[in-house]
Structure formats: C-alpha cells, structure tokens
Amino acid sequence: MSDRQREQQGSTRSFETRQTQRAFRHAMSRGLKAAYDPVVSRSVPDEFMDLLEKADKKRA
C-alpha cells in the first residue's frame, strides 16, 4: 500500500468517525430534549417558591 493510499484510507476513516460522532450527538440531543421538554414546561410548585423566598430573606 502506498503512502497516498494510506493517507486516503486514514482520511476516510476519520471522516466516518466524525460522521458517527455527529450522528451520536444529534441522537443524544433529540433524546434529552424529548425527556426534559415536559419538565421545563411545568410551573414551579408554590411550596418550592416559598422556600426560595425564605432563603432569599435570610441572605439579605
């Protein structure tokens, strides 16, 4: 195998690795978004807001 062939094979492998990594990151992003979107859209419970307000008052 010539140096040129090795170089082409290495760049192809590198391209395939980058494509695989990009596909994995995209799939993870979609999965995380699907999992956390419902949580983010919920309102904060009143009891938790009360605790935050009390903590803020103690700090001031």
TORDREN-567990 format. One record per residue (C-alpha): residue in three letters; x, y, z. Coordinates in steps of 0.05 Angstrom, whole numbers, plus 5000, padded with zeros to 4 digits. Layout:
% residues N
r, c1, c2, c3
ala, X, Y, Z $
...
***
This chain:
% residues 60
r, c1, c2, c3
met, 5000, 5000, 5000 $
ser, 5028, 5068, 4981 $
asp, 5033, 5128, 5027 $
arg, 4978, 5162, 4986 $
gln, 4931, 5102, 4994 $
arg, 4945, 5101, 5070 $
glu, 4931, 5175, 5074 $
gln, 4865, 5168, 5036 $
gln, 4844, 5109, 5079 $
gly, 4861, 5148, 5142 $
ser, 4821, 5209, 5120 $
thr, 4762, 5165, 5101 $
arg, 4764, 5132, 5169 $
ser, 4770, 5200, 5202 $
phe, 4710, 5225, 5162 $
glu, 4669, 5164, 5181 $
thr, 4688, 5173, 5254 $
arg, 4667, 5246, 5252 $
gln, 4601, 5227, 5218 $
thr, 4588, 5174, 5271 $
gln, 4603, 5222, 5327 $
arg, 4559, 5276, 5297 $
ala, 4501, 5226, 5289 $
phe, 4510, 5204, 5361 $
arg, 4510, 5276, 5388 $
his, 4448, 5291, 5346 $
ala, 4412, 5230, 5373 $
met, 4431, 5247, 5444 $
ser, 4406, 5318, 5436 $
arg, 4339, 5295, 5410 $
gly, 4332, 5245, 5466 $
leu, 4350, 5295, 5520 $
lys, 4304, 5347, 5491 $
ala, 4246, 5296, 5488 $
ala, 4260, 5276, 5560 $
tyr, 4267, 5345, 5590 $
asp, 4217, 5387, 5550 $
pro, 4158, 5366, 5593 $
val, 4196, 5382, 5656 $
val, 4217, 5451, 5632 $
ser, 4146, 5469, 5612 $
arg, 4119, 5456, 5683 $
ser, 4110, 5513, 5731 $
val, 4149, 5515, 5796 $
pro, 4107, 5490, 5855 $
asp, 4084, 5543, 5904 $
glu, 4118, 5507, 5963 $
phe, 4185, 5510, 5928 $
met, 4176, 5583, 5911 $
asp, 4160, 5597, 5985 $
leu, 4225, 5561, 6006 $
leu, 4265, 5603, 5956 $
glu, 4234, 5667, 5981 $
lys, 4250, 5648, 6054 $
ala, 4322, 5632, 6035 $
asp, 4329, 5699, 5999 $
lys, 4303, 5736, 6060 $
lys, 4353, 5701, 6105 $
arg, 4411, 5721, 6059 $
ala, 4390, 5794, 6057 $
***
